[in-house]
Amino acid sequence: MLRPFAIILAAATLGGCAQGWDAAPPAAPPGGVNVLMTGSIASGKQAAAASRTLRPYNADGALPPFASSGEPAAYEYLSGYRVGAGDRLAIRVMGQPELTGAYVVDPAGNLSMPLINTFAVAGLSTREIERLITRKLKNGYLRNPAVSVQPVTLRPFYILGEVRQAGNYPYQPGMTVQNAIAIARGYTERADQRRVLLTRRTEQGTQTFKVPLTTRIFPGDIIYVRERWF
């Protein structure tokens, strides 16, 4: 028979292993939590995420992940969703049905449209793309074009491990790990609810980080929810 002290110690150990949000609820300062190029975790408005500090292009074209580059803070924190290779955009030019339609950003980060041919859009927000198309159409084609750009299909993220419905899901601007777990219908009974593994492809290659639930995710990220030990 176990002594009372041993029983109490065992119960305390199991309780500590199983603790979740009741003991340590997710929290993050303004600006969120991001992974730095060094692999360390930083928080706040000036925490530059790894994929925001890379060069957007080299001689071969757009660099992973998706030609994003160098603005401090989270992926969409102040500047809106950044377009990348594989995104499908709905572009409307008022009164110009031959220019209006759905366009896909090619693997090099470019968009091709009638009249203005091929131009780079990777790393730009939809508002910036609207202004870019407007300038190009004004240059000898239309006097006062009215352009609207909306993302239709965004690159997905992937979630695996101890969630109820693993798979790939459409990315939504501003998402965190916590949002992704909710979309995957929550944890299983065996899930570690404190930190997850986040795999991200950057110019330096594919890297995996152990991150808190408040970490912002990027299109193409792979989230793995681990099984807890107890």
C-alpha positions as CSV (number, residue, x, y, z in Angstrom):
1,M,0.0,0.0,0.0
2,L,1.3,3.5,-0.9
3,R,1.9,5.8,2.0
4,P,-0.3,8.9,2.1
5,F,2.6,11.2,1.3
6,A,3.4,9.2,-1.8
7,I,-0.2,9.4,-3.0
8,I,-0.3,13.1,-2.5
9,L,3.0,13.6,-4.4
10,A,1.8,11.4,-7.3
11,A,-1.5,13.4,-7.5
12,A,0.4,16.7,-7.5
13,T,2.7,15.5,-10.3
14,L,-0.1,14.3,-12.5
15,G,-2.1,17.5,-11.9
16,G,0.9,19.6,-12.9
17,C,1.4,17.6,-16.2
18,A,-2.2,17.9,-17.2
19,Q,-2.7,21.6,-16.4
20,G,-4.0,23.7,-19.3
21,W,-5.5,27.1,-19.7
22,D,-6.9,27.3,-16.1
23,A,-3.4,27.5,-14.7
24,A,-1.7,29.3,-17.6
25,P,-4.2,31.0,-20.0
26,P,-2.8,32.1,-23.4
27,A,-1.8,35.8,-23.5
28,A,0.2,38.1,-25.7
29,P,1.1,41.8,-25.7
30,P,0.0,44.2,-28.5
31,G,1.6,43.0,-31.8
32,G,1.5,39.4,-30.9
33,V,4.2,36.8,-30.6
34,N,6.6,35.9,-33.4
35,V,9.5,33.6,-34.2
36,L,12.8,35.4,-34.9
37,M,15.4,34.3,-37.5
38,T,17.5,33.0,-34.5
39,G,14.7,30.6,-33.6
40,S,13.9,32.5,-30.4
41,I,10.5,33.8,-29.5
42,A,9.8,37.5,-29.2
43,S,6.7,39.5,-28.4
44,G,5.3,42.9,-28.9
45,K,4.9,45.4,-31.8
46,Q,8.6,45.3,-32.7
47,A,9.0,41.5,-32.8
48,A,10.0,40.9,-36.5
49,A,8.9,37.5,-37.6
50,A,11.4,35.3,-39.5
51,S,9.6,35.5,-42.8
52,R,9.2,39.3,-42.6
53,T,13.0,39.8,-42.4
54,L,14.0,38.0,-45.6
55,R,14.8,39.4,-49.0
56,P,11.7,39.2,-51.2
57,Y,13.5,38.2,-54.4
58,N,16.8,37.0,-55.8
59,A,17.9,36.3,-59.4
60,D,15.6,33.2,-59.6
61,G,12.5,35.1,-58.5
62,A,10.4,35.2,-55.4
63,L,12.0,33.7,-52.3
64,P,10.1,31.5,-49.7
65,P,8.0,32.1,-47.8
66,F,6.1,33.9,-50.5
67,A,8.3,36.9,-51.0
68,S,7.5,38.6,-47.7
69,S,10.2,41.0,-46.4
70,G,11.4,43.2,-43.7
71,E,8.7,45.1,-41.8
72,P,8.8,44.9,-38.0
73,A,5.8,43.3,-36.1
74,A,3.5,40.6,-37.1
75,Y,2.6,39.5,-40.6
76,E,-0.5,41.5,-41.0
77,Y,-0.2,43.7,-37.8
78,L,-0.3,47.2,-39.5
79,S,-0.2,46.6,-43.2
80,G,-2.9,44.0,-44.1
81,Y,-2.6,40.6,-45.7
82,R,0.5,40.2,-48.0
83,V,-0.1,38.4,-51.3
84,G,2.1,35.5,-52.3
85,A,2.6,32.8,-54.9
86,G,-0.5,30.6,-55.2
87,D,-3.0,33.2,-54.1
88,R,-6.1,33.7,-56.2
89,L,-7.3,37.3,-56.5
90,A,-10.5,38.7,-57.8
91,I,-9.7,41.9,-59.8
92,R,-12.4,44.2,-61.0
93,V,-11.9,47.2,-63.3
94,M,-15.1,49.2,-63.6
95,G,-16.5,49.2,-67.1
96,Q,-13.8,46.9,-68.4
97,P,-15.1,43.3,-68.5
98,E,-12.1,42.1,-70.5
99,L,-9.9,43.1,-67.5
100,T,-12.2,41.8,-64.8
101,G,-11.7,38.3,-63.5
102,A,-9.9,35.9,-61.2
103,Y,-6.1,35.9,-61.4
104,V,-3.6,33.5,-59.8
105,V,-0.2,34.7,-58.5
106,D,2.4,32.5,-60.3
107,P,5.3,30.7,-58.5
108,A,7.6,33.7,-59.2
109,G,5.3,36.1,-57.4
110,N,4.0,37.7,-60.6
111,L,0.5,38.5,-62.0
112,S,-0.4,38.7,-65.6
113,M,-3.2,40.9,-67.0
114,P,-4.3,42.0,-70.4
115,L,-2.8,45.3,-71.6
116,I,-0.3,45.6,-68.7
117,N,1.3,42.2,-69.1
118,T,3.3,40.7,-66.2
119,F,4.3,42.5,-63.0
120,A,5.5,41.5,-59.5
121,V,2.9,41.5,-56.7
122,A,4.4,39.1,-54.1
123,G,4.8,40.8,-50.7
124,L,2.2,43.6,-51.5
125,S,-1.1,44.2,-49.8
126,T,-4.3,44.2,-51.9
127,R,-4.5,47.9,-51.5
128,E,-1.0,48.3,-52.9
129,I,-1.9,46.1,-55.8
130,E,-4.9,48.2,-56.6
131,R,-2.7,51.3,-56.8
132,L,-0.1,49.5,-58.9
133,I,-2.7,48.3,-61.5
134,T,-4.3,51.8,-61.5
135,R,-0.9,53.4,-62.3
136,K,-0.2,50.9,-65.1
137,L,-3.7,51.3,-66.7
138,K,-3.4,55.1,-66.6
139,N,-0.1,54.9,-68.5
140,G,-1.7,55.1,-72.0
141,Y,-4.7,52.8,-71.6
142,L,-7.5,54.2,-69.4
143,R,-8.1,57.8,-68.3
144,N,-9.5,57.2,-64.8
145,P,-9.6,53.5,-64.0
146,A,-11.4,52.3,-60.9
147,V,-9.7,49.1,-59.6
148,S,-10.7,46.6,-56.9
149,V,-8.6,43.7,-55.7
150,Q,-9.9,41.1,-53.2
151,P,-8.2,37.8,-52.2
152,V,-10.4,34.8,-53.1
153,T,-8.4,31.8,-52.1
154,L,-5.4,32.1,-49.7
155,R,-2.6,29.6,-49.3
156,P,-3.5,27.1,-46.6
157,F,-1.9,26.2,-43.3
158,Y,-1.6,22.6,-42.0
159,I,-2.3,21.2,-38.5
160,L,-1.4,17.7,-37.3
161,G,-1.2,15.7,-34.1
162,E,-3.5,15.8,-31.1
163,V,-6.4,17.8,-32.7
164,R,-9.9,16.4,-33.5
165,Q,-9.7,17.1,-37.3
166,A,-6.1,17.3,-38.6
167,G,-5.7,18.6,-42.2
168,N,-5.1,21.7,-44.2
169,Y,-7.3,24.8,-43.9
170,P,-7.5,28.1,-45.7
171,Y,-5.4,30.8,-44.1
172,Q,-7.1,33.9,-42.7
173,P,-5.3,37.1,-42.0
174,G,-4.3,37.6,-38.4
175,M,-4.4,33.9,-37.4
176,T,-2.6,32.5,-34.4
177,V,-1.9,28.9,-33.3
178,Q,-4.9,29.1,-31.0
179,N,-7.2,30.1,-33.9
180,A,-5.8,27.1,-35.9
181,I,-6.6,24.7,-33.1
182,A,-10.1,26.0,-32.9
183,I,-10.6,25.5,-36.7
184,A,-9.3,21.9,-36.3
185,R,-12.2,21.3,-33.8
186,G,-10.1,21.6,-30.7
187,Y,-7.7,19.3,-28.8
188,T,-8.0,15.6,-28.2
189,E,-7.9,14.4,-24.6
190,R,-4.2,13.6,-24.8
191,A,-3.1,17.0,-26.2
192,D,-0.4,19.2,-24.6
193,Q,-2.2,22.5,-24.4
194,R,0.8,24.6,-23.5
195,R,3.2,24.7,-26.5
196,V,3.1,23.3,-30.1
197,L,5.7,22.6,-32.8
198,L,5.6,25.1,-35.7
199,T,7.4,24.2,-39.0
200,R,8.1,27.1,-41.4
201,R,9.9,27.3,-44.7
202,T,12.3,30.2,-45.0
203,E,15.2,31.3,-47.1
204,Q,17.5,29.4,-44.7
205,G,15.5,26.2,-45.2
206,T,12.8,24.4,-43.3
207,Q,12.9,25.0,-39.5
208,T,10.8,23.8,-36.6
209,F,10.2,25.9,-33.4
210,K,8.4,25.2,-30.1
211,V,6.0,28.1,-29.7
212,P,3.2,29.3,-27.4
213,L,-0.4,29.3,-28.5
214,T,-0.5,33.1,-29.1
215,T,2.1,32.9,-31.9
216,R,0.9,34.3,-35.2
217,I,1.0,31.8,-38.1
218,F,1.8,32.3,-41.8
219,P,0.4,30.7,-45.0
220,G,2.1,27.3,-45.5
221,D,2.9,26.8,-41.8
222,I,2.7,23.3,-40.3
223,I,1.4,23.1,-36.8
224,Y,1.9,19.9,-34.7
225,V,0.1,19.6,-31.4
226,R,2.1,17.2,-29.3
227,E,0.8,14.5,-26.9
228,R,1.3,15.3,-23.2
229,W,3.3,12.8,-21.2
230,F,0.7,12.3,-18.4
